[in-house]
């Protein structure tokens, strides 16, 4: 893990500890964060697995939230717009196979989120945009998705 990813991991865990404790409970790590994508890893372990020893679907939901939310927060900070509030309105998940190892959650909707930020600033009203997250287990099944998510990102300049 490079220094920048380490800083982003600390930011994500601190945010979780202070605002959404469940995030810090599952111990996410930032694998990659750019203007285009966010990749967050959640380890499979005692805290995150179910009775079948695969990742609990609630943990998968937290991972999707982290990947999409982290990318949105990152871009809002880059735009120097701390007045924009973020919330997810809708959540849709498709589970394809049991995740039997650490899961990587990838959101590649940076361009879509940038556009939404510009629309939010320009229109001074709430905007909604569907963003997509793909969950994979690289150690077990490479790039084959174990789950896919669609979350509606809602932004508003306050």
C-alpha positions as CSV (number, residue, x, y, z in Angstrom):
1,X,0.0,0.0,0.0
2,X,1.5,3.4,-1.0
3,X,1.4,6.4,1.3
4,X,-1.5,8.1,-0.5
5,X,-3.7,5.0,-0.3
6,X,-2.7,4.6,3.4
7,X,-3.9,8.2,4.0
8,X,-7.1,7.6,2.2
9,X,-7.6,4.4,4.2
10,X,-7.2,6.4,7.5
11,X,-9.6,9.0,6.2
12,X,-12.2,6.3,5.3
13,X,-11.8,4.5,8.7
14,X,-11.9,7.8,10.6
15,X,-15.1,8.9,8.8
16,X,-16.6,5.5,9.6
17,X,-15.6,5.7,13.3
18,X,-17.0,9.2,13.7
19,X,-20.1,9.1,11.4
20,X,-20.9,5.5,10.4
21,X,-19.4,3.1,12.9
22,X,-20.3,0.0,10.8
23,X,-17.8,1.2,8.2
24,X,-14.9,1.1,10.6
25,X,-16.1,-2.3,12.0
26,X,-15.5,-4.1,8.7
27,X,-12.0,-2.5,8.3
28,X,-12.0,-1.3,4.7
29,X,-8.7,-0.4,2.9
30,X,-8.3,1.8,-0.1
31,X,-6.5,-0.1,-2.9
32,X,-6.7,2.7,-5.5
33,X,-8.3,6.2,-5.7
34,X,-8.1,8.4,-8.7
35,X,-10.4,10.9,-10.4
36,X,-11.8,8.0,-12.5
37,X,-12.2,5.1,-10.0
38,X,-12.1,4.0,-6.4
39,X,-11.2,0.4,-5.3
40,X,-11.9,-0.5,-1.7
41,X,-11.0,-3.9,-0.2
42,X,-12.8,-5.5,2.7
43,X,-11.2,-8.6,4.2
44,X,-13.1,-11.8,4.7
45,X,-12.8,-12.7,8.4
46,X,-14.7,-13.2,11.6
47,X,-16.4,-9.8,11.5
48,X,-17.5,-10.0,7.8
49,X,-18.4,-13.6,7.1
50,X,-21.7,-15.4,7.5
51,X,-22.4,-19.0,8.7
52,X,-21.3,-20.4,5.3
53,X,-17.9,-18.7,5.7
54,X,-18.5,-16.4,2.8
55,X,-18.9,-12.6,3.0
56,X,-22.2,-11.6,4.6
57,X,-24.4,-9.6,2.2
58,X,-24.6,-6.7,4.7
59,X,-20.8,-6.4,4.5
60,X,-21.1,-6.4,0.7
61,X,-23.5,-3.5,1.0
62,X,-21.1,-1.6,3.2
63,X,-18.3,-2.2,0.6
64,X,-20.4,-0.9,-2.2
65,X,-21.3,2.2,-0.2
66,X,-17.6,2.8,0.7
67,X,-16.4,2.6,-3.0
68,X,-19.1,4.9,-4.4
69,X,-19.1,7.3,-1.4
70,X,-15.3,7.5,-1.3
71,X,-15.1,8.4,-5.0
72,X,-17.8,11.0,-4.6
73,X,-16.2,12.6,-1.5
74,X,-12.8,12.6,-3.2
75,X,-14.2,14.4,-6.3
76,X,-16.1,16.9,-4.1
77,X,-12.9,17.7,-2.2
78,X,-11.0,18.1,-5.5
79,X,-13.7,20.5,-6.7
80,X,-13.2,22.5,-3.5
81,X,-16.9,22.3,-2.8
82,X,-17.4,21.4,0.9
83,X,-20.9,22.8,0.7
84,X,-22.1,19.7,-1.3
85,X,-23.9,17.1,0.8
86,X,-24.0,13.5,-0.3
87,X,-26.5,10.7,0.4
88,X,-27.5,7.5,-1.4
89,X,-31.2,7.3,-2.2
90,X,-31.6,3.9,-3.8
91,X,-29.6,0.6,-3.6
92,X,-29.9,-2.3,-5.9
93,X,-27.7,-5.4,-5.6
94,X,-27.3,-8.6,-7.7
95,X,-25.4,-11.4,-6.0
96,X,-23.7,-13.8,-8.6
97,X,-21.7,-16.1,-6.4
98,X,-20.5,-16.5,-2.8
99,X,-17.4,-14.4,-2.1
100,X,-15.0,-16.8,-0.4
101,X,-12.1,-14.4,0.0
102,X,-11.3,-10.7,0.5
103,X,-13.6,-8.6,-1.7
104,X,-12.6,-5.6,-3.9
105,X,-15.3,-3.1,-4.6
106,X,-14.7,-1.0,-7.7
107,X,-16.5,2.1,-8.8
108,X,-15.4,3.6,-12.2
109,X,-18.0,6.3,-12.5
110,X,-15.7,9.3,-11.8
111,X,-16.7,11.1,-15.1
112,X,-20.4,10.6,-14.3
113,X,-19.9,12.0,-10.7
114,X,-17.9,15.0,-12.0
115,X,-20.7,15.9,-14.3
116,X,-23.2,15.5,-11.5
117,X,-21.1,17.8,-9.3
118,X,-21.1,20.5,-12.0
119,X,-24.9,20.2,-12.4
120,X,-25.4,20.5,-8.7
121,X,-23.3,23.6,-8.4
122,X,-24.9,25.2,-11.5
123,X,-28.5,24.4,-10.7
124,X,-28.3,24.8,-6.9
125,X,-30.7,21.9,-6.5
126,X,-30.5,18.2,-5.6
127,X,-29.3,16.0,-8.4
128,X,-29.5,12.2,-8.6
129,X,-27.3,9.8,-10.6
130,X,-27.1,6.0,-10.7
131,X,-23.5,4.8,-10.1
132,X,-22.3,1.3,-10.5
133,X,-20.0,-0.8,-8.3
134,X,-18.6,-4.2,-9.1
135,X,-17.4,-6.6,-6.3
136,X,-14.7,-9.2,-7.2
137,X,-12.5,-11.6,-5.3
138,X,-9.2,-11.4,-7.2
139,X,-7.5,-14.2,-5.2
140,X,-10.3,-16.7,-6.0
141,X,-12.1,-15.7,-9.2
142,X,-10.0,-12.9,-10.7
143,X,-12.1,-10.2,-12.4
144,X,-15.3,-12.2,-12.4
145,X,-18.0,-10.3,-10.4
146,X,-19.3,-11.9,-7.2
147,X,-21.9,-9.1,-7.0
148,X,-22.9,-5.9,-8.8
149,X,-24.5,-2.8,-7.3
150,X,-26.4,0.2,-8.5
151,X,-26.7,3.1,-6.0
152,X,-28.4,6.4,-6.7
153,X,-26.0,9.1,-5.6
154,X,-27.9,12.3,-4.5
155,X,-26.0,15.5,-4.2
156,X,-27.1,18.9,-3.0
157,X,-25.3,22.2,-2.5
158,X,-26.2,23.4,1.0
